[in-house]
Amino acid sequence: MSEPRNYLDGNVAAGELSTIFTMDVTTAEGQCAHCGAIKRFAEAHLYMQAPGVVARCAVCEHVLLRLVNARQHMFLDARGMTYLRLDM
Ligand SMILES: [Zn+2]
């Protein structure tokens, strides 16, 4: 019997990320800076229990991206990804 998931998939971040990116980030492909896995952002494990959004690698659970909305400021930390490739 498997444990219940305590995360959502990266698609859930689409609304929050659309305040920063005009393109759909969930379809973008990114590389985890920790394990090198290359996956679509929609496959990331998304945790919403923290203040803001935390996306973790589906392979190694390393933090890929953090997004915190604090009053009039949006903080984006994407150093957990080597790159994020957006299709034009
Ligand atoms: Zn990884």
PDB file of the backbone (N, CA, C, O) and the ligand in Angstrom, with CONECT records:
HET     ZN  A 101       1
ATOM      1  N   MET A   1       0.845  -1.183   0.000  1.00  0.00           N
ATOM      2  CA  MET A   1       0.000   0.000   0.000  1.00  0.00           C
ATOM      3  C   MET A   1       0.889   1.245   0.000  1.00  0.00           C
ATOM      4  O   MET A   1       1.787   1.371   0.832  1.00  0.00           O
ATOM      5  N   SER A   2       0.638   2.153  -0.928  1.00  0.00           N
ATOM      6  CA  SER A   2       1.478   3.342  -1.026  1.00  0.00           C
ATOM      7  C   SER A   2       0.978   4.457  -0.110  1.00  0.00           C
ATOM      8  O   SER A   2      -0.198   4.514   0.248  1.00  0.00           O
ATOM      9  N   GLU A   3       1.913   5.346   0.259  1.00  0.00           N
ATOM     10  CA  GLU A   3       1.557   6.487   1.106  1.00  0.00           C
ATOM     11  C   GLU A   3       0.781   7.509   0.285  1.00  0.00           C
ATOM     12  O   GLU A   3       1.006   7.635  -0.919  1.00  0.00           O
ATOM     13  N   PRO A   4      -0.131   8.240   0.924  1.00  0.00           N
ATOM     14  CA  PRO A   4      -0.859   9.274   0.183  1.00  0.00           C
ATOM     15  C   PRO A   4       0.084  10.408  -0.229  1.00  0.00           C
ATOM     16  O   PRO A   4       1.003  10.763   0.509  1.00  0.00           O
ATOM     17  N   ARG A   5      -0.152  10.957  -1.392  1.00  0.00           N
ATOM     18  CA  ARG A   5       0.666  12.075  -1.878  1.00  0.00           C
ATOM     19  C   ARG A   5       0.323  13.338  -1.099  1.00  0.00           C
ATOM     20  O   ARG A   5      -0.844  13.601  -0.811  1.00  0.00           O
ATOM     21  N   ASN A   6       1.333  14.106  -0.763  1.00  0.00           N
ATOM     22  CA  ASN A   6       1.082  15.388  -0.113  1.00  0.00           C
ATOM     23  C   ASN A   6       1.488  16.546  -1.027  1.00  0.00           C
ATOM     24  O   ASN A   6       1.741  17.661  -0.572  1.00  0.00           O
ATOM     25  N   TYR A   7       1.543  16.249  -2.332  1.00  0.00           N
ATOM     26  CA  TYR A   7       1.888  17.287  -3.300  1.00  0.00           C
ATOM     27  C   TYR A   7       0.915  17.222  -4.471  1.00  0.00           C
ATOM     28  O   TYR A   7       0.212  16.232  -4.671  1.00  0.00           O
ATOM     29  N   LEU A   8       0.900  18.304  -5.234  1.00  0.00           N
ATOM     30  CA  LEU A   8       0.095  18.376  -6.451  1.00  0.00           C
ATOM     31  C   LEU A   8       1.067  18.362  -7.626  1.00  0.00           C
ATOM     32  O   LEU A   8       2.280  18.399  -7.420  1.00  0.00           O
ATOM     33  N   ASP A   9       0.554  18.309  -8.855  1.00  0.00           N
ATOM     34  CA  ASP A   9       1.488  18.391  -9.976  1.00  0.00           C
ATOM     35  C   ASP A   9       1.688  19.842 -10.396  1.00  0.00           C
ATOM     36  O   ASP A   9       0.920  20.725 -10.015  1.00  0.00           O
ATOM     37  N   GLY A  10       2.723  20.069 -11.182  1.00  0.00           N
ATOM     38  CA  GLY A  10       3.131  21.419 -11.562  1.00  0.00           C
ATOM     39  C   GLY A  10       2.075  22.231 -12.270  1.00  0.00           C
ATOM     40  O   GLY A  10       2.171  23.457 -12.309  1.00  0.00           O
ATOM     41  N   ASN A  11       1.061  21.581 -12.836  1.00  0.00           N
ATOM     42  CA  ASN A  11      -0.009  22.311 -13.521  1.00  0.00           C
ATOM     43  C   ASN A  11      -0.732  23.272 -12.591  1.00  0.00           C
ATOM     44  O   ASN A  11      -1.264  24.291 -13.032  1.00  0.00           O
ATOM     45  N   VAL A  12      -0.750  22.945 -11.304  1.00  0.00           N
ATOM     46  CA  VAL A  12      -1.453  23.772 -10.334  1.00  0.00           C
ATOM     47  C   VAL A  12      -0.799  25.158 -10.206  1.00  0.00           C
ATOM     48  O   VAL A  12      -1.462  26.114  -9.802  1.00  0.00           O
ATOM     49  N   ALA A  13       0.473  25.273 -10.539  1.00  0.00           N
ATOM     50  CA  ALA A  13       1.189  26.541 -10.424  1.00  0.00           C
ATOM     51  C   ALA A  13       0.922  27.469 -11.597  1.00  0.00           C
ATOM     52  O   ALA A  13       1.406  28.601 -11.598  1.00  0.00           O
ATOM     53  N   ALA A  14       0.173  27.030 -12.589  1.00  0.00           N
ATOM     54  CA  ALA A  14      -0.031  27.818 -13.808  1.00  0.00           C
ATOM     55  C   ALA A  14      -0.575  29.219 -13.501  1.00  0.00           C
ATOM     56  O   ALA A  14      -0.083  30.207 -14.045  1.00  0.00           O
ATOM     57  N   GLY A  15      -1.572  29.304 -12.646  1.00  0.00           N
ATOM     58  CA  GLY A  15      -2.171  30.599 -12.341  1.00  0.00           C
ATOM     59  C   GLY A  15      -1.197  31.536 -11.658  1.00  0.00           C
ATOM     60  O   GLY A  15      -1.069  32.703 -12.029  1.00  0.00           O
ATOM     61  N   GLU A  16      -0.519  31.016 -10.662  1.00  0.00           N
ATOM     62  CA  GLU A  16       0.438  31.837  -9.907  1.00  0.00           C
ATOM     63  C   GLU A  16       1.590  32.296 -10.802  1.00  0.00           C
ATOM     64  O   GLU A  16       1.998  33.456 -10.751  1.00  0.00           O
ATOM     65  N   LEU A  17       2.110  31.383 -11.617  1.00  0.00           N
ATOM     66  CA  LEU A  17       3.240  31.722 -12.483  1.00  0.00           C
ATOM     67  C   LEU A  17       2.836  32.656 -13.620  1.00  0.00           C
ATOM     68  O   LEU A  17       3.683  33.356 -14.173  1.00  0.00           O
ATOM     69  N   SER A  18       1.555  32.674 -13.973  1.00  0.00           N
ATOM     70  CA  SER A  18       1.116  33.545 -15.062  1.00  0.00           C
ATOM     71  C   SER A  18       1.192  35.019 -14.668  1.00  0.00           C
ATOM     72  O   SER A  18       1.108  35.892 -15.532  1.00  0.00           O
ATOM     73  N   THR A  19       1.351  35.307 -13.374  1.00  0.00           N
ATOM     74  CA  THR A  19       1.537  36.702 -12.969  1.00  0.00           C
ATOM     75  C   THR A  19       2.936  37.187 -13.328  1.00  0.00           C
ATOM     76  O   THR A  19       3.169  38.394 -13.392  1.00  0.00           O
ATOM     77  N   ILE A  20       3.868  36.269 -13.563  1.00  0.00           N
ATOM     78  CA  ILE A  20       5.247  36.629 -13.916  1.00  0.00           C
ATOM     79  C   ILE A  20       5.524  36.355 -15.390  1.00  0.00           C
ATOM     80  O   ILE A  20       6.041  37.214 -16.103  1.00  0.00           O
ATOM     81  N   PHE A  21       5.171  35.139 -15.844  1.00  0.00           N
ATOM     82  CA  PHE A  21       5.472  34.728 -17.209  1.00  0.00           C
ATOM     83  C   PHE A  21       4.227  34.871 -18.080  1.00  0.00           C
ATOM     84  O   PHE A  21       3.133  34.468 -17.684  1.00  0.00           O
ATOM     85  N   THR A  22       4.398  35.439 -19.250  1.00  0.00           N
ATOM     86  CA  THR A  22       3.269  35.538 -20.172  1.00  0.00           C
ATOM     87  C   THR A  22       3.046  34.215 -20.904  1.00  0.00           C
ATOM     88  O   THR A  22       1.960  33.959 -21.424  1.00  0.00           O
ATOM     89  N   MET A  23       4.093  33.374 -20.938  1.00  0.00           N
ATOM     90  CA  MET A  23       3.970  32.075 -21.598  1.00  0.00           C
ATOM     91  C   MET A  23       3.615  31.018 -20.559  1.00  0.00           C
ATOM     92  O   MET A  23       3.852  31.208 -19.366  1.00  0.00           O
ATOM     93  N   ASP A  24       3.048  29.912 -21.013  1.00  0.00           N
ATOM     94  CA  ASP A  24       2.665  28.821 -20.123  1.00  0.00           C
ATOM     95  C   ASP A  24       3.911  28.044 -19.686  1.00  0.00           C
ATOM     96  O   ASP A  24       4.496  27.290 -20.463  1.00  0.00           O
ATOM     97  N   VAL A  25       4.295  28.245 -18.443  1.00  0.00           N
ATOM     98  CA  VAL A  25       5.506  27.610 -17.922  1.00  0.00           C
ATOM     99  C   VAL A  25       5.307  26.113 -17.697  1.00  0.00           C
ATOM    100  O   VAL A  25       6.272  25.349 -17.726  1.00  0.00           O
ATOM    101  N   THR A  26       4.075  25.693 -17.475  1.00  0.00           N
ATOM    102  CA  THR A  26       3.848  24.275 -17.164  1.00  0.00           C
ATOM    103  C   THR A  26       4.220  23.366 -18.333  1.00  0.00           C
ATOM    104  O   THR A  26       4.522  22.191 -18.124  1.00  0.00           O
ATOM    105  N   THR A  27       4.203  23.887 -19.548  1.00  0.00           N
ATOM    106  CA  THR A  27       4.582  23.070 -20.705  1.00  0.00           C
ATOM    107  C   THR A  27       6.081  23.183 -20.993  1.00  0.00           C
ATOM    108  O   THR A  27       6.606  22.466 -21.845  1.00  0.00           O
ATOM    109  N   ALA A  28       6.766  24.079 -20.285  1.00  0.00           N
ATOM    110  CA  ALA A  28       8.204  24.271 -20.506  1.00  0.00           C
ATOM    111  C   ALA A  28       8.967  23.073 -19.958  1.00  0.00           C
ATOM    112  O   ALA A  28       8.515  22.387 -19.042  1.00  0.00           O
ATOM    113  N   GLU A  29      10.138  22.842 -20.546  1.00  0.00           N
ATOM    114  CA  GLU A  29      10.991  21.755 -20.119  1.00  0.00           C
ATOM    115  C   GLU A  29      12.148  22.339 -19.333  1.00  0.00           C
ATOM    116  O   GLU A  29      12.782  23.295 -19.778  1.00  0.00           O
ATOM    117  N   GLY A  30      12.430  21.773 -18.168  1.00  0.00           N
ATOM    118  CA  GLY A  30      13.516  22.279 -17.355  1.00  0.00           C
ATOM    119  C   GLY A  30      14.424  21.174 -16.879  1.00  0.00           C
ATOM    120  O   GLY A  30      14.051  20.001 -16.850  1.00  0.00           O
ATOM    121  N   GLN A  31      15.639  21.577 -16.501  1.00  0.00           N
ATOM    122  CA  GLN A  31      16.606  20.603 -15.993  1.00  0.00           C
ATOM    123  C   GLN A  31      16.866  20.854 -14.515  1.00  0.00           C
ATOM    124  O   GLN A  31      17.144  21.982 -14.108  1.00  0.00           O
ATOM    125  N   CYS A  32      16.776  19.813 -13.729  1.00  0.00           N
ATOM    126  CA  CYS A  32      17.052  19.890 -12.297  1.00  0.00           C
ATOM    127  C   CYS A  32      18.547  20.140 -12.108  1.00  0.00           C
ATOM    128  O   CYS A  32      19.379  19.429 -12.670  1.00  0.00           O
ATOM    129  N   ALA A  33      18.876  21.153 -11.316  1.00  0.00           N
ATOM    130  CA  ALA A  33      20.278  21.491 -11.076  1.00  0.00           C
ATOM    131  C   ALA A  33      20.952  20.456 -10.176  1.00  0.00           C
ATOM    132  O   ALA A  33      22.180  20.412 -10.098  1.00  0.00           O
ATOM    133  N   HIS A  34      20.173  19.640  -9.510  1.00  0.00           N
ATOM    134  CA  HIS A  34      20.741  18.666  -8.570  1.00  0.00           C
ATOM    135  C   HIS A  34      21.037  17.322  -9.245  1.00  0.00           C
ATOM    136  O   HIS A  34      22.161  16.827  -9.165  1.00  0.00           O
ATOM    137  N   CYS A  35      20.035  16.727  -9.911  1.00  0.00           N
ATOM    138  CA  CYS A  35      20.224  15.378 -10.483  1.00  0.00           C
ATOM    139  C   CYS A  35      20.338  15.384 -12.003  1.00  0.00           C
ATOM    140  O   CYS A  35      20.695  14.366 -12.596  1.00  0.00           O
ATOM    141  N   GLY A  36      20.041  16.513 -12.643  1.00  0.00           N
ATOM    142  CA  GLY A  36      20.175  16.597 -14.097  1.00  0.00           C
ATOM    143  C   GLY A  36      18.969  16.101 -14.869  1.00  0.00           C
ATOM    144  O   GLY A  36      18.979  16.119 -16.100  1.00  0.00           O
ATOM    145  N   ALA A  37      17.922  15.655 -14.174  1.00  0.00           N
ATOM    146  CA  ALA A  37      16.720  15.171 -14.862  1.00  0.00           C
ATOM    147  C   ALA A  37      16.100  16.308 -15.677  1.00  0.00           C
ATOM    148  O   ALA A  37      16.037  17.449 -15.218  1.00  0.00           O
ATOM    149  N   ILE A  38      15.650  15.989 -16.870  1.00  0.00           N
ATOM    150  CA  ILE A  38      14.992  16.958 -17.735  1.00  0.00           C
ATOM    151  C   ILE A  38      13.533  16.544 -17.859  1.00  0.00           C
ATOM    152  O   ILE A  38      13.219  15.471 -18.373  1.00  0.00           O
ATOM    153  N   LYS A  39      12.651  17.412 -17.381  1.00  0.00           N
ATOM    154  CA  LYS A  39      11.212  17.091 -17.368  1.00  0.00           C
ATOM    155  C   LYS A  39      10.407  18.350 -17.644  1.00  0.00           C
ATOM    156  O   LYS A  39      10.899  19.470 -17.501  1.00  0.00           O
ATOM    157  N   ARG A  40       9.150  18.140 -18.044  1.00  0.00           N
ATOM    158  CA  ARG A  40       8.237  19.263 -18.176  1.00  0.00           C
ATOM    159  C   ARG A  40       7.904  19.782 -16.779  1.00  0.00           C
ATOM    160  O   ARG A  40       7.825  19.003 -15.828  1.00  0.00           O
ATOM    161  N   PHE A  41       7.707  21.103 -16.653  1.00  0.00           N
ATOM    162  CA  PHE A  41       7.421  21.673 -15.339  1.00  0.00           C
ATOM    163  C   PHE A  41       6.150  21.068 -14.753  1.00  0.00           C
ATOM    164  O   PHE A  41       6.028  20.934 -13.535  1.00  0.00           O
ATOM    165  N   ALA A  42       5.215  20.707 -15.604  1.00  0.00           N
ATOM    166  CA  ALA A  42       3.955  20.117 -15.132  1.00  0.00           C
ATOM    167  C   ALA A  42       4.174  18.824 -14.359  1.00  0.00           C
ATOM    168  O   ALA A  42       3.309  18.417 -13.584  1.00  0.00           O
ATOM    169  N   GLU A  43       5.318  18.174 -14.558  1.00  0.00           N
ATOM    170  CA  GLU A  43       5.612  16.921 -13.861  1.00  0.00           C
ATOM    171  C   GLU A  43       6.216  17.149 -12.484  1.00  0.00           C
ATOM    172  O   GLU A  43       6.349  16.208 -11.702  1.00  0.00           O
ATOM    173  N   ALA A  44       6.584  18.393 -12.179  1.00  0.00           N
ATOM    174  CA  ALA A  44       7.180  18.699 -10.870  1.00  0.00           C
ATOM    175  C   ALA A  44       6.167  18.420  -9.769  1.00  0.00           C
ATOM    176  O   ALA A  44       4.958  18.447  -9.998  1.00  0.00           O
ATOM    177  N   HIS A  45       6.673  18.155  -8.581  1.00  0.00           N
ATOM    178  CA  HIS A  45       5.811  17.958  -7.413  1.00  0.00           C
ATOM    179  C   HIS A  45       5.633  19.315  -6.732  1.00  0.00           C
ATOM    180  O   HIS A  45       6.602  19.962  -6.335  1.00  0.00           O
ATOM    181  N   LEU A  46       4.408  19.717  -6.611  1.00  0.00           N
ATOM    182  CA  LEU A  46       4.104  21.056  -6.132  1.00  0.00           C
ATOM    183  C   LEU A  46       3.575  21.010  -4.705  1.00  0.00           C
ATOM    184  O   LEU A  46       2.630  20.280  -4.402  1.00  0.00           O
ATOM    185  N   TYR A  47       4.190  21.791  -3.844  1.00  0.00           N
ATOM    186  CA  TYR A  47       3.779  21.857  -2.444  1.00  0.00           C
ATOM    187  C   TYR A  47       3.236  23.256  -2.176  1.00  0.00           C
ATOM    188  O   TYR A  47       3.918  24.257  -2.399  1.00  0.00           O
ATOM    189  N   MET A  48       2.013  23.305  -1.702  1.00  0.00           N
ATOM    190  CA  MET A  48       1.348  24.588  -1.466  1.00  0.00           C
ATOM    191  C   MET A  48       1.195  24.875   0.028  1.00  0.00           C
ATOM    192  O   MET A  48       0.624  25.901   0.397  1.00  0.00           O
ATOM    193  N   GLN A  49       1.695  23.990   0.894  1.00  0.00           N
ATOM    194  CA  GLN A  49       1.507  24.162   2.329  1.00  0.00           C
ATOM    195  C   GLN A  49       2.407  25.248   2.898  1.00  0.00           C
ATOM    196  O   GLN A  49       2.098  25.810   3.949  1.00  0.00           O
ATOM    197  N   ALA A  50       3.504  25.555   2.235  1.00  0.00           N
ATOM    198  CA  ALA A  50       4.433  26.591   2.682  1.00  0.00           C
ATOM    199  C   ALA A  50       3.861  27.958   2.317  1.00  0.00           C
ATOM    200  O   ALA A  50       2.904  28.042   1.548  1.00  0.00           O
ATOM    201  N   PRO A  51       4.439  29.029   2.861  1.00  0.00           N
ATOM    202  CA  PRO A  51       4.009  30.338   2.364  1.00  0.00           C
ATOM    203  C   PRO A  51       4.453  30.478   0.913  1.00  0.00           C
ATOM    204  O   PRO A  51       5.640  30.666   0.646  1.00  0.00           O
ATOM    205  N   GLY A  52       3.546  30.393   0.008  1.00  0.00           N
ATOM    206  CA  GLY A  52       3.885  30.430  -1.404  1.00  0.00           C
ATOM    207  C   GLY A  52       3.871  29.041  -1.999  1.00  0.00           C
ATOM    208  O   GLY A  52       3.239  28.128  -1.467  1.00  0.00           O
ATOM    209  N   VAL A  53       4.568  28.889  -3.103  1.00  0.00           N
ATOM    210  CA  VAL A  53       4.573  27.649  -3.873  1.00  0.00           C
ATOM    211  C   VAL A  53       5.994  27.113  -3.929  1.00  0.00           C
ATOM    212  O   VAL A  53       6.935  27.863  -4.186  1.00  0.00           O
ATOM    213  N   VAL A  54       6.150  25.815  -3.690  1.00  0.00           N
ATOM    214  CA  VAL A  54       7.450  25.167  -3.821  1.00  0.00           C
ATOM    215  C   VAL A  54       7.297  24.020  -4.810  1.00  0.00           C
ATOM    216  O   VAL A  54       6.469  23.131  -4.614  1.00  0.00           O
ATOM    217  N   ALA A  55       8.098  24.043  -5.877  1.00  0.00           N
ATOM    218  CA  ALA A  55       8.091  22.964  -6.858  1.00  0.00           C
ATOM    219  C   ALA A  55       9.353  22.136  -6.659  1.00  0.00           C
ATOM    220  O   ALA A  55      10.459  22.672  -6.595  1.00  0.00           O
ATOM    221  N   ARG A  56       9.171  20.810  -6.559  1.00  0.00           N
ATOM    222  CA  ARG A  56      10.308  19.911  -6.355  1.00  0.00           C
ATOM    223  C   ARG A  56      10.447  18.953  -7.534  1.00  0.00           C
ATOM    224  O   ARG A  56       9.462  18.617  -8.192  1.00  0.00           O
ATOM    225  N   CYS A  57      11.661  18.525  -7.788  1.00  0.00           N
ATOM    226  CA  CYS A  57      11.968  17.582  -8.866  1.00  0.00           C
ATOM    227  C   CYS A  57      11.207  16.274  -8.650  1.00  0.00           C
ATOM    228  O   CYS A  57      11.180  15.748  -7.537  1.00  0.00           O
ATOM    229  N   ALA A  58      10.602  15.758  -9.693  1.00  0.00           N
ATOM    230  CA  ALA A  58       9.851  14.501  -9.606  1.00  0.00           C
ATOM    231  C   ALA A  58      10.777  13.307  -9.428  1.00  0.00           C
ATOM    232  O   ALA A  58      10.324  12.232  -9.034  1.00  0.00           O
ATOM    233  N   VAL A  59      12.066  13.474  -9.710  1.00  0.00           N
ATOM    234  CA  VAL A  59      13.018  12.370  -9.601  1.00  0.00           C
ATOM    235  C   VAL A  59      13.715  12.371  -8.241  1.00  0.00           C
ATOM    236  O   VAL A  59      13.743  11.344  -7.563  1.00  0.00           O
ATOM    237  N   CYS A  60      14.283  13.522  -7.830  1.00  0.00           N
ATOM    238  CA  CYS A  60      15.103  13.556  -6.608  1.00  0.00           C
ATOM    239  C   CYS A  60      14.515  14.418  -5.493  1.00  0.00           C
ATOM    240  O   CYS A  60      15.074  14.459  -4.397  1.00  0.00           O
ATOM    241  N   GLU A  61      13.413  15.100  -5.743  1.00  0.00           N
ATOM    242  CA  GLU A  61      12.729  15.951  -4.750  1.00  0.00           C
ATOM    243  C   GLU A  61      13.526  17.207  -4.372  1.00  0.00           C
ATOM    244  O   GLU A  61      13.167  17.888  -3.411  1.00  0.00           O
ATOM    245  N   HIS A  62      14.577  17.521  -5.092  1.00  0.00           N
ATOM    246  CA  HIS A  62      15.314  18.767  -4.886  1.00  0.00           C
ATOM    247  C   HIS A  62      14.394  19.945  -5.245  1.00  0.00           C
ATOM    248  O   HIS A  62      13.575  19.830  -6.157  1.00  0.00           O
ATOM    249  N   VAL A  63      14.524  21.073  -4.536  1.00  0.00           N
ATOM    250  CA  VAL A  63      13.695  22.244  -4.827  1.00  0.00           C
ATOM    251  C   VAL A  63      14.095  22.826  -6.177  1.00  0.00           C
ATOM    252  O   VAL A  63      15.256  23.175  -6.392  1.00  0.00           O
ATOM    253  N   LEU A  64      13.125  22.929  -7.087  1.00  0.00           N
ATOM    254  CA  LEU A  64      13.364  23.525  -8.404  1.00  0.00           C
ATOM    255  C   LEU A  64      13.055  25.013  -8.402  1.00  0.00           C
ATOM    256  O   LEU A  64      13.791  25.816  -8.975  1.00  0.00           O
ATOM    257  N   LEU A  65      11.964  25.366  -7.755  1.00  0.00           N
ATOM    258  CA  LEU A  65      11.461  26.734  -7.841  1.00  0.00           C
ATOM    259  C   LEU A  65      10.660  27.073  -6.590  1.00  0.00           C
ATOM    260  O   LEU A  65       9.916  26.243  -6.066  1.00  0.00           O
ATOM    261  N   ARG A  66      10.822  28.292  -6.128  1.00  0.00           N
ATOM    262  CA  ARG A  66      10.006  28.812  -5.028  1.00  0.00           C
ATOM    263  C   ARG A  66       9.400  30.120  -5.495  1.00  0.00           C
ATOM    264  O   ARG A  66      10.068  30.934  -6.134  1.00  0.00           O
ATOM    265  N   LEU A  67       8.146  30.314  -5.176  1.00  0.00           N
ATOM    266  CA  LEU A  67       7.447  31.536  -5.549  1.00  0.00           C
ATOM    267  C   LEU A  67       6.631  32.004  -4.349  1.00  0.00           C
ATOM    268  O   LEU A  67       5.731  31.309  -3.878  1.00  0.00           O
ATOM    269  N   VAL A  68       6.963  33.186  -3.873  1.00  0.00           N
ATOM    270  CA  VAL A  68       6.278  33.725  -2.702  1.00  0.00           C
ATOM    271  C   VAL A  68       5.727  35.097  -3.050  1.00  0.00           C
ATOM    272  O   VAL A  68       6.433  35.963  -3.566  1.00  0.00           O
ATOM    273  N   ASN A  69       4.456  35.269  -2.754  1.00  0.00           N
ATOM    274  CA  ASN A  69       3.800  36.555  -2.963  1.00  0.00           C
ATOM    275  C   ASN A  69       3.652  37.212  -1.592  1.00  0.00           C
ATOM    276  O   ASN A  69       2.853  36.776  -0.763  1.00  0.00           O
ATOM    277  N   ALA A  70       4.443  38.275  -1.368  1.00  0.00           N
ATOM    278  CA  ALA A  70       4.425  38.951  -0.076  1.00  0.00           C
ATOM    279  C   ALA A  70       3.985  40.394  -0.292  1.00  0.00           C
ATOM    280  O   ALA A  70       4.763  41.257  -0.698  1.00  0.00           O
ATOM    281  N   ARG A  71       2.734  40.616  -0.009  1.00  0.00           N
ATOM    282  CA  ARG A  71       2.110  41.932  -0.202  1.00  0.00           C
ATOM    283  C   ARG A  71       2.307  42.423  -1.633  1.00  0.00           C
ATOM    284  O   ARG A  71       1.723  41.872  -2.566  1.00  0.00           O
ATOM    285  N   GLN A  72       3.127  43.453  -1.808  1.00  0.00           N
ATOM    286  CA  GLN A  72       3.269  44.021  -3.155  1.00  0.00           C
ATOM    287  C   GLN A  72       4.471  43.472  -3.903  1.00  0.00           C
ATOM    288  O   GLN A  72       4.827  43.994  -4.960  1.00  0.00           O
ATOM    289  N   HIS A  73       5.105  42.428  -3.377  1.00  0.00           N
ATOM    290  CA  HIS A  73       6.311  41.890  -4.008  1.00  0.00           C
ATOM    291  C   HIS A  73       6.150  40.401  -4.272  1.00  0.00           C
ATOM    292  O   HIS A  73       5.579  39.661  -3.470  1.00  0.00           O
ATOM    293  N   MET A  74       6.668  39.987  -5.417  1.00  0.00           N
ATOM    294  CA  MET A  74       6.684  38.577  -5.778  1.00  0.00           C
ATOM    295  C   MET A  74       8.148  38.140  -5.786  1.00  0.00           C
ATOM    296  O   MET A  74       8.975  38.743  -6.470  1.00  0.00           O
ATOM    297  N   PHE A  75       8.463  37.098  -5.032  1.00  0.00           N
ATOM    298  CA  PHE A  75       9.828  36.582  -4.981  1.00  0.00           C
ATOM    299  C   PHE A  75       9.871  35.261  -5.743  1.00  0.00           C
ATOM    300  O   PHE A  75       9.106  34.340  -5.457  1.00  0.00           O
ATOM    301  N   LEU A  76      10.771  35.181  -6.711  1.00  0.00           N
ATOM    302  CA  LEU A  76      10.939  33.976  -7.513  1.00  0.00           C
ATOM    303  C   LEU A  76      12.370  33.479  -7.350  1.00  0.00           C
ATOM    304  O   LEU A  76      13.324  34.203  -7.637  1.00  0.00           O
ATOM    305  N   ASP A  77      12.512  32.246  -6.889  1.00  0.00           N
ATOM    306  CA  ASP A  77      13.821  31.605  -6.746  1.00  0.00           C
ATOM    307  C   ASP A  77      13.811  30.372  -7.641  1.00  0.00           C
ATOM    308  O   ASP A  77      13.136  29.387  -7.339  1.00  0.00           O
ATOM    309  N   ALA A  78      14.546  30.423  -8.724  1.00  0.00           N
ATOM    310  CA  ALA A  78      14.553  29.319  -9.685  1.00  0.00           C
ATOM    311  C   ALA A  78      15.941  28.695  -9.804  1.00  0.00           C
ATOM    312  O   ALA A  78      16.245  28.046 -10.805  1.00  0.00           O
ATOM    313  N   ARG A  79      16.786  28.890  -8.788  1.00  0.00           N
ATOM    314  CA  ARG A  79      18.155  28.375  -8.921  1.00  0.00           C
ATOM    315  C   ARG A  79      18.247  26.854  -8.818  1.00  0.00           C
ATOM    316  O   ARG A  79      19.320  26.281  -9.009  1.00  0.00           O
ATOM    317  N   GLY A  80      17.136  26.209  -8.519  1.00  0.00           N
ATOM    318  CA  GLY A  80      17.130  24.744  -8.501  1.00  0.00           C
ATOM    319  C   GLY A  80      17.054  24.145  -9.893  1.00  0.00           C
ATOM    320  O   GLY A  80      17.110  22.927 -10.062  1.00  0.00           O
ATOM    321  N   MET A  81      16.925  25.023 -10.900  1.00  0.00           N
ATOM    322  CA  MET A  81      16.882  24.547 -12.281  1.00  0.00           C
ATOM    323  C   MET A  81      18.079  25.097 -13.043  1.00  0.00           C
ATOM    324  O   MET A  81      18.411  26.278 -12.940  1.00  0.00           O
ATOM    325  N   THR A  82      18.720  24.222 -13.806  1.00  0.00           N
ATOM    326  CA  THR A  82      19.824  24.657 -14.661  1.00  0.00           C
ATOM    327  C   THR A  82      19.285  25.578 -15.759  1.00  0.00           C
ATOM    328  O   THR A  82      19.888  26.598 -16.093  1.00  0.00           O
ATOM    329  N   TYR A  83      18.139  25.187 -16.304  1.00  0.00           N
ATOM    330  CA  TYR A  83      17.474  26.018 -17.313  1.00  0.00           C
ATOM    331  C   TYR A  83      15.994  25.670 -17.359  1.00  0.00           C
ATOM    332  O   TYR A  83      15.564  24.624 -16.872  1.00  0.00           O
ATOM    333  N   LEU A  84      15.238  26.566 -17.950  1.00  0.00           N
ATOM    334  CA  LEU A  84      13.831  26.333 -18.248  1.00  0.00           C
ATOM    335  C   LEU A  84      13.625  26.745 -19.697  1.00  0.00           C
ATOM    336  O   LEU A  84      13.797  27.915 -20.041  1.00  0.00           O
ATOM    337  N   ARG A  85      13.256  25.791 -20.551  1.00  0.00           N
ATOM    338  CA  ARG A  85      13.109  26.073 -21.979  1.00  0.00           C
ATOM    339  C   ARG A  85      11.642  26.276 -22.310  1.00  0.00           C
ATOM    340  O   ARG A  85      10.822  25.366 -22.188  1.00  0.00           O
ATOM    341  N   LEU A  86      11.333  27.508 -22.736  1.00  0.00           N
ATOM    342  CA  LEU A  86       9.965  27.876 -23.091  1.00  0.00           C
ATOM    343  C   LEU A  86       9.820  27.813 -24.597  1.00  0.00           C
ATOM    344  O   LEU A  86      10.652  28.360 -25.321  1.00  0.00           O
ATOM    345  N   ASP A  87       8.783  27.156 -25.079  1.00  0.00           N
ATOM    346  CA  ASP A  87       8.539  27.089 -26.528  1.00  0.00           C
ATOM    347  C   ASP A  87       7.881  28.359 -27.001  1.00  0.00           C
ATOM    348  O   ASP A  87       6.916  28.827 -26.396  1.00  0.00           O
ATOM    349  N   MET A  88       8.396  28.926 -28.087  1.00  0.00           N
ATOM    350  CA  MET A  88       7.866  30.164 -28.663  1.00  0.00           C
ATOM    351  C   MET A  88       6.672  29.848 -29.553  1.00  0.00           C
ATOM    352  O   MET A  88       6.078  30.755 -30.136  1.00  0.00           O
TER     353      MET A  88
HETATM  354 ZN    ZN A 101      16.305  16.211  -9.585  1.00  0.00          ZN2+
END
